[in-house]
Amino acid sequence: MNFSLIFLLFLPILFNFCFTNDWTDCSESNDTLKIKSLTFIPDPPESGKLFTIHLDADVLRKIDAATAYATVYFNGIKILQIQENFCSIINITCPITDPVLHFQVTETIPSYVPSGEYSGQIEVIDNNNQQVTCIKYDLPIVSN
């Protein structure tokens, strides 16, 4: 499983999206990245199956560089705390200057990923130590 998929599983993460599970926008009112939609197929994700993420966002200011900080819990137990270059995660080159960001990725969730309730927070901070975006979420993954 590549790092991008691990991170993307918990990306539901960075944005205001069309998703049936619980999430809270914890971003500040002046954040740089405003998500218009984030869609997962299937919803909910299933271990051992293909998983596609579609993302559309408005970029309100140039993002020279940014770091994503993620904390993930499985059934209430912290299982992951990571930080990674935001532009690398979404496979684009910084700086981000386009006013609209479109992103899609399809990966297979390994069959050994256990079903259960995942929750966490992802916050993206730019190189000026300003928040780009933030969300808290609850995300079930089911087994096939």
GROMACS elastic network, one bead per residue, 0.5 to 0.9 nm:
[ bonds ]
;  ai    aj funct       b0    kb
    1     4     6  0.84036   500
    1     5     6  0.67048   500
    1     6     6  0.71317   500
    1   107     6  0.89747   500
    1   108     6  0.83615   500
    1   109     6  0.78639   500
    1   110     6  0.70673   500
    2     5     6  0.55714   500
    2     6     6  0.66523   500
    2     7     6  0.89010   500
    3     6     6  0.51039   500
    3     7     6  0.61685   500
    3     8     6  0.84475   500
    3    89     6  0.83238   500
    4     7     6  0.51041   500
    4     8     6  0.58708   500
    4     9     6  0.84885   500
    4    88     6  0.82978   500
    4    89     6  0.55445   500
    4    90     6  0.78893   500
    4    91     6  0.89812   500
    5     9     6  0.59733   500
    5    10     6  0.86825   500
    5    89     6  0.87654   500
    5   105     6  0.87494   500
    5   106     6  0.87421   500
    5   107     6  0.67058   500
    5   108     6  0.83210   500
    5   109     6  0.78944   500
    6     9     6  0.53447   500
    6    10     6  0.69770   500
    6    11     6  0.88847   500
    6   109     6  0.87871   500
    7    10     6  0.54076   500
    7    11     6  0.61370   500
    7    70     6  0.79101   500
    7    82     6  0.85832   500
    7    84     6  0.86972   500
    7    89     6  0.74693   500
    8    12     6  0.73260   500
    8    13     6  0.80628   500
    8    53     6  0.81020   500
    8    89     6  0.77868   500
    8    90     6  0.85858   500
    8   105     6  0.87384   500
    9    12     6  0.69831   500
    9    13     6  0.82292   500
    9    45     6  0.88022   500
    9    51     6  0.88318   500
    9   109     6  0.85019   500
   10    13     6  0.55488   500
   10    14     6  0.84554   500
   10    70     6  0.77310   500
   10    71     6  0.86552   500
   10    72     6  0.72319   500
   10   118     6  0.83515   500
   10   119     6  0.81328   500
   10   120     6  0.76084   500
   10   121     6  0.82271   500
   10   122     6  0.77547   500
   10   137     6  0.85137   500
   10   139     6  0.81918   500
   11    14     6  0.53118   500
   11    15     6  0.78383   500
   11    70     6  0.84504   500
   11   121     6  0.87420   500
   11   122     6  0.69922   500
   11   135     6  0.87726   500
   12    15     6  0.65039   500
   12    16     6  0.85483   500
   12    17     6  0.77605   500
   12    19     6  0.83965   500
   12    23     6  0.82483   500
   12    38     6  0.74196   500
   12    39     6  0.86803   500
   12    40     6  0.84985   500
   12    53     6  0.87871   500
   12   122     6  0.86451   500
   12   135     6  0.79685   500
   12   136     6  0.86416   500
   12   137     6  0.70721   500
   12   138     6  0.88727   500
   12   139     6  0.79950   500
   13    16     6  0.84151   500
   13    17     6  0.88440   500
   13    23     6  0.78847   500
   13    70     6  0.89684   500
   13   120     6  0.81574   500
   13   121     6  0.69370   500
   13   122     6  0.60228   500
   13   123     6  0.87276   500
   13   134     6  0.77503   500
   13   135     6  0.55973   500
   13   136     6  0.67021   500
   13   137     6  0.63174   500
   14    17     6  0.89850   500
   14    25     6  0.85063   500
   14    35     6  0.80492   500
   14    68     6  0.89238   500
   14   121     6  0.83223   500
   14   122     6  0.59711   500
   14   123     6  0.69874   500
   14   124     6  0.77212   500
   14   133     6  0.64075   500
   14   134     6  0.55944   500
   14   135     6  0.53750   500
   14   136     6  0.82807   500
   15    25     6  0.72680   500
   15    33     6  0.83888   500
   15    34     6  0.72217   500
   15    35     6  0.50593   500
   15    36     6  0.79385   500
   15    37     6  0.75695   500
   15    38     6  0.68151   500
   15    55     6  0.85333   500
   15    57     6  0.82564   500
   15   133     6  0.72676   500
   15   134     6  0.70804   500
   15   135     6  0.63034   500
   16    19     6  0.87151   500
   16    23     6  0.84779   500
   16    24     6  0.83948   500
   16    25     6  0.68969   500
   16    34     6  0.74240   500
   16    35     6  0.50116   500
   16    36     6  0.62165   500
   16    37     6  0.60780   500
   16    38     6  0.67333   500
   16    57     6  0.88399   500
   16   135     6  0.81444   500
   17    35     6  0.68277   500
   17    36     6  0.65962   500
   17    39     6  0.63276   500
   17    55     6  0.80770   500
   17    56     6  0.88597   500
   18    36     6  0.87761   500
   18    37     6  0.58411   500
   18    38     6  0.57067   500
   18    39     6  0.56009   500
   18    40     6  0.82528   500
   19    22     6  0.79276   500
   19    23     6  0.85590   500
   19    37     6  0.89307   500
   19    38     6  0.73308   500
   19    39     6  0.63873   500
   19    40     6  0.72202   500
   19    43     6  0.76089   500
   19    44     6  0.89008   500
   20    43     6  0.76487   500
   20    44     6  0.83013   500
   21    43     6  0.88855   500
   21    44     6  0.83321   500
   21   137     6  0.78474   500
   21   138     6  0.63513   500
   21   139     6  0.61369   500
   21   140     6  0.78265   500
   22   136     6  0.85591   500
   22   137     6  0.57980   500
   22   138     6  0.52215   500
   22   139     6  0.72363   500
   23   135     6  0.68617   500
   23   136     6  0.54861   500
   23   138     6  0.60436   500
   23   139     6  0.84340   500
   24    27     6  0.89472   500
   24   134     6  0.87328   500
   24   135     6  0.56315   500
   24   136     6  0.50956   500
   24   137     6  0.62003   500
   25    28     6  0.86438   500
   25   133     6  0.83750   500
   25   134     6  0.62590   500
   25   136     6  0.65078   500
   25   137     6  0.86656   500
   26   121     6  0.87336   500
   26   123     6  0.84475   500
   26   133     6  0.77751   500
   26   134     6  0.51311   500
   26   136     6  0.65519   500
   27    30     6  0.82109   500
   27    31     6  0.64607   500
   27   123     6  0.80020   500
   27   131     6  0.73089   500
   27   132     6  0.77402   500
   27   133     6  0.51065   500
   27   135     6  0.66255   500
   28    31     6  0.55009   500
   28   131     6  0.72711   500
   28   132     6  0.85030   500
   28   133     6  0.74135   500
   28   134     6  0.79903   500
   30   131     6  0.85101   500
   30   132     6  0.85616   500
   31    34     6  0.71756   500
   31    60     6  0.80197   500
   31    61     6  0.89789   500
   31   130     6  0.80544   500
   31   131     6  0.60247   500
   31   133     6  0.57054   500
   31   134     6  0.87182   500
   32    58     6  0.82668   500
   32    59     6  0.59371   500
   32    60     6  0.50834   500
   32    61     6  0.56316   500
   32    62     6  0.79545   500
   32    63     6  0.77616   500
   32   130     6  0.87957   500
   32   131     6  0.74763   500
   32   133     6  0.68200   500
   33    57     6  0.66153   500
   33    58     6  0.59245   500
   33    60     6  0.62348   500
   33    61     6  0.79570   500
   33    63     6  0.89759   500
   33   132     6  0.55924   500
   33   133     6  0.57795   500
   34    56     6  0.89069   500
   34    57     6  0.55013   500
   34    58     6  0.51368   500
   34    59     6  0.65272   500
   34    60     6  0.75200   500
   34   132     6  0.86792   500
   34   133     6  0.73983   500
   35    38     6  0.72703   500
   35    55     6  0.75895   500
   35    56     6  0.61130   500
   35    58     6  0.61838   500
   35    59     6  0.85631   500
   35   101     6  0.88721   500
   35   133     6  0.88312   500
   36    55     6  0.78577   500
   36    56     6  0.55233   500
   36    57     6  0.50204   500
   36    58     6  0.69437   500
   37    54     6  0.77480   500
   37    55     6  0.57571   500
   37    56     6  0.52304   500
   37    57     6  0.68221   500
   38    53     6  0.69230   500
   38    54     6  0.55137   500
   38    56     6  0.64641   500
   38    57     6  0.84960   500
   39    43     6  0.84391   500
   39    52     6  0.80251   500
   39    53     6  0.57097   500
   39    54     6  0.51036   500
   39    55     6  0.65929   500
   40    43     6  0.56706   500
   40    44     6  0.76213   500
   40    45     6  0.75217   500
   40    51     6  0.70964   500
   40    52     6  0.56751   500
   40    54     6  0.66254   500
   41    44     6  0.75543   500
   41    45     6  0.70327   500
   41    50     6  0.82296   500
   41    51     6  0.58027   500
   41    52     6  0.51579   500
   41    53     6  0.67063   500
   41    54     6  0.85470   500
   42    45     6  0.52997   500
   42    46     6  0.73875   500
   42    49     6  0.88464   500
   42    50     6  0.80503   500
   42    51     6  0.63385   500
   42    52     6  0.73262   500
   43    46     6  0.82136   500
   43    51     6  0.88659   500
   43   141     6  0.89205   500
   44   139     6  0.77269   500
   44   140     6  0.63883   500
   44   141     6  0.61140   500
   44   142     6  0.69703   500
   45    49     6  0.77873   500
   45    50     6  0.82938   500
   45    51     6  0.63359   500
   45    52     6  0.89099   500
   45   109     6  0.81009   500
   45   139     6  0.86862   500
   45   140     6  0.74200   500
   45   141     6  0.52456   500
   45   142     6  0.64231   500
   45   143     6  0.87068   500
   46    49     6  0.56156   500
   46    50     6  0.78375   500
   46    51     6  0.76556   500
   46   109     6  0.70423   500
   46   111     6  0.84010   500
   46   113     6  0.89136   500
   46   115     6  0.78785   500
   46   140     6  0.89307   500
   46   141     6  0.55943   500
   46   143     6  0.54480   500
   46   144     6  0.62405   500
   47    50     6  0.83377   500
   47    51     6  0.89274   500
   47   108     6  0.78789   500
   47   109     6  0.50387   500
   47   110     6  0.57026   500
   47   112     6  0.70557   500
   47   113     6  0.57636   500
   47   114     6  0.71789   500
   47   115     6  0.71999   500
   47   141     6  0.68474   500
   47   142     6  0.62505   500
   47   143     6  0.51276   500
   47   144     6  0.63879   500
   48   108     6  0.63861   500
   48   109     6  0.51996   500
   48   112     6  0.75147   500
   48   113     6  0.79310   500
   48   143     6  0.75027   500
   48   144     6  0.69121   500
   49   107     6  0.83459   500
   49   108     6  0.53546   500
   49   109     6  0.56943   500
   49   110     6  0.74317   500
   49   111     6  0.75731   500
   49   144     6  0.79170   500
   50   106     6  0.66275   500
   50   107     6  0.55487   500
   50   109     6  0.63169   500
   51   105     6  0.81834   500
   51   106     6  0.55155   500
   51   107     6  0.54632   500
   51   108     6  0.58214   500
   51   109     6  0.66423   500
   52   104     6  0.70571   500
   52   105     6  0.56207   500
   52   107     6  0.66171   500
   52   108     6  0.86829   500
   53   103     6  0.78357   500
   53   104     6  0.54698   500
   53   105     6  0.54907   500
   53   106     6  0.65685   500
   54   102     6  0.76694   500
   54   103     6  0.58518   500
   54   105     6  0.69933   500
   55   101     6  0.76381   500
   55   102     6  0.56568   500
   55   104     6  0.62834   500
   56   100     6  0.72446   500
   56   101     6  0.56514   500
   56   103     6  0.66108   500
   57    99     6  0.84802   500
   57   100     6  0.57891   500
   57   101     6  0.50648   500
   57   102     6  0.67024   500
   57   103     6  0.88610   500
   58    98     6  0.87546   500
   58    99     6  0.57980   500
   58   101     6  0.62260   500
   59    62     6  0.71452   500
   59    63     6  0.81224   500
   59    96     6  0.80001   500
   59    97     6  0.76956   500
   59    98     6  0.69890   500
   59   100     6  0.56491   500
   59   101     6  0.67645   500
   60    99     6  0.64434   500
   60   100     6  0.86185   500
   61    96     6  0.85381   500
   61    97     6  0.73902   500
   61    98     6  0.89967   500
   61    99     6  0.77120   500
   62    95     6  0.67038   500
   62    96     6  0.56235   500
   62    98     6  0.78129   500
   62    99     6  0.82720   500
   63    66     6  0.70170   500
   63    94     6  0.69284   500
   63    95     6  0.53430   500
   63    97     6  0.67633   500
   63   126     6  0.69059   500
   63   127     6  0.83916   500
   63   132     6  0.82823   500
   64    94     6  0.56718   500
   64    96     6  0.63788   500
   64    97     6  0.83002   500
   64   126     6  0.73964   500
   64   127     6  0.70522   500
   65    85     6  0.78229   500
   65    86     6  0.75373   500
   65    87     6  0.72518   500
   65    94     6  0.58810   500
   65    95     6  0.61368   500
   65    96     6  0.80489   500
   65   125     6  0.86140   500
   65   126     6  0.56707   500
   65   127     6  0.55209   500
   65   128     6  0.88054   500
   66    84     6  0.87136   500
   66    85     6  0.61986   500
   66    86     6  0.54176   500
   66    87     6  0.70892   500
   66    94     6  0.85687   500
   66   124     6  0.64342   500
   66   125     6  0.53647   500
   66   127     6  0.56402   500
   66   128     6  0.87455   500
   66   129     6  0.87052   500
   66   131     6  0.89932   500
   66   132     6  0.78014   500
   67    83     6  0.65625   500
   67    84     6  0.56219   500
   67    86     6  0.50417   500
   67    87     6  0.81714   500
   67   123     6  0.82927   500
   67   124     6  0.55352   500
   67   125     6  0.53686   500
   67   126     6  0.62962   500
   67   127     6  0.77810   500
   68    82     6  0.81335   500
   68    83     6  0.54532   500
   68    84     6  0.54020   500
   68    85     6  0.62407   500
   68    86     6  0.53228   500
   68    89     6  0.86785   500
   68   122     6  0.66392   500
   68   123     6  0.56954   500
   68   125     6  0.64464   500
   68   126     6  0.87951   500
   69    81     6  0.75309   500
   69    82     6  0.58592   500
   69    84     6  0.68002   500
   69   121     6  0.80533   500
   69   122     6  0.55050   500
   69   123     6  0.52862   500
   69   124     6  0.62100   500
   69   125     6  0.79731   500
   70    80     6  0.76423   500
   70    81     6  0.56290   500
   70    82     6  0.53468   500
   70    83     6  0.62808   500
   70    84     6  0.86263   500
   70   120     6  0.72673   500
   70   121     6  0.57444   500
   70   123     6  0.66113   500
   70   124     6  0.87229   500
   71    78     6  0.73556   500
   71    79     6  0.79043   500
   71    80     6  0.56609   500
   71    82     6  0.66495   500
   71    83     6  0.89718   500
   71   119     6  0.83631   500
   71   120     6  0.53150   500
   71   121     6  0.55005   500
   71   122     6  0.65882   500
   72    77     6  0.83507   500
   72    78     6  0.58770   500
   72    79     6  0.58566   500
   72    80     6  0.50437   500
   72    81     6  0.64300   500
   72    82     6  0.88586   500
   72   118     6  0.68652   500
   72   119     6  0.57782   500
   72   121     6  0.68445   500
   72   122     6  0.86116   500
   73    76     6  0.53494   500
   73    77     6  0.50125   500
   73    79     6  0.54208   500
   73    80     6  0.69836   500
   73   117     6  0.81745   500
   73   118     6  0.55215   500
   73   119     6  0.51076   500
   73   120     6  0.57436   500
   74    77     6  0.52200   500
   74    78     6  0.64172   500
   74    79     6  0.63932   500
   74   116     6  0.69828   500
   74   117     6  0.58543   500
   74   119     6  0.66051   500
   74   120     6  0.87870   500
   75    78     6  0.85513   500
   75   116     6  0.64680   500
   75   117     6  0.51898   500
   75   118     6  0.62043   500
   75   119     6  0.78674   500
   76   117     6  0.80048   500
   76   118     6  0.77476   500
   76   119     6  0.75818   500
   78    81     6  0.78378   500
   78   120     6  0.86600   500
   83    86     6  0.87870   500
   84    87     6  0.88333   500
   84    88     6  0.77800   500
   84    89     6  0.72690   500
   85    88     6  0.54161   500
   85    89     6  0.64377   500
   86    89     6  0.51867   500
   86    90     6  0.66128   500
   86    91     6  0.86633   500
   86    92     6  0.88712   500
   86    94     6  0.89454   500
   86   124     6  0.72650   500
   86   125     6  0.88414   500
   87    90     6  0.54223   500
   87    91     6  0.60123   500
   87    92     6  0.52704   500
   87    93     6  0.59695   500
   87    94     6  0.59840   500
   87    95     6  0.83564   500
   87    96     6  0.82305   500
   88    92     6  0.62459   500
   88    93     6  0.73290   500
   88    94     6  0.86313   500
   89    92     6  0.79480   500
   90    93     6  0.89827   500
   90   103     6  0.70756   500
   90   104     6  0.85555   500
   90   105     6  0.85353   500
   91   103     6  0.85384   500
   92    95     6  0.88216   500
   92    96     6  0.79719   500
   93    96     6  0.69495   500
   94    97     6  0.81151   500
   96    99     6  0.83476   500
   96   101     6  0.85424   500
   97   100     6  0.86166   500
   98   101     6  0.68915   500
  108   111     6  0.86307   500
  109   112     6  0.84144   500
  109   113     6  0.70860   500
  110   113     6  0.57512   500
  111   114     6  0.77393   500
  111   143     6  0.76208   500
  111   144     6  0.81982   500
  113   141     6  0.83446   500
  113   143     6  0.81573   500
  114   141     6  0.74708   500
  114   142     6  0.75990   500
  114   143     6  0.69164   500
  115   118     6  0.88481   500
  115   140     6  0.71845   500
  115   143     6  0.52391   500
  116   139     6  0.84770   500
  116   140     6  0.56148   500
  116   141     6  0.56318   500
  116   142     6  0.65521   500
  116   143     6  0.86131   500
  117   138     6  0.68827   500
  117   139     6  0.59038   500
  117   141     6  0.66199   500
  117   142     6  0.88650   500
  118   137     6  0.81649   500
  118   138     6  0.57542   500
  118   140     6  0.57583   500
  118   141     6  0.73360   500
  119   136     6  0.74320   500
  119   137     6  0.53337   500
  119   139     6  0.58856   500
  119   140     6  0.83283   500
  120   135     6  0.83633   500
  120   136     6  0.56114   500
  120   137     6  0.55913   500
  120   138     6  0.68703   500
  120   139     6  0.87552   500
  121   134     6  0.72705   500
  121   135     6  0.56280   500
  121   137     6  0.63739   500
  122   133     6  0.82979   500
  122   134     6  0.56343   500
  122   135     6  0.56588   500
  122   136     6  0.66615   500
  122   137     6  0.87104   500
  123   131     6  0.72683   500
  123   132     6  0.76246   500
  123   133     6  0.59424   500
  123   135     6  0.66206   500
  123   136     6  0.87216   500
  124   130     6  0.85336   500
  124   131     6  0.59031   500
  124   132     6  0.52193   500
  124   133     6  0.53887   500
  124   134     6  0.62393   500
  125   128     6  0.78915   500
  125   129     6  0.57282   500
  125   130     6  0.54511   500
  125   132     6  0.53965   500
  125   133     6  0.74537   500
  125   134     6  0.88864   500
  126   129     6  0.53338   500
  126   130     6  0.53744   500
  126   131     6  0.62882   500
  126   132     6  0.62206   500
  127   130     6  0.73118   500
  128   131     6  0.88066   500
  131   134     6  0.75130   500
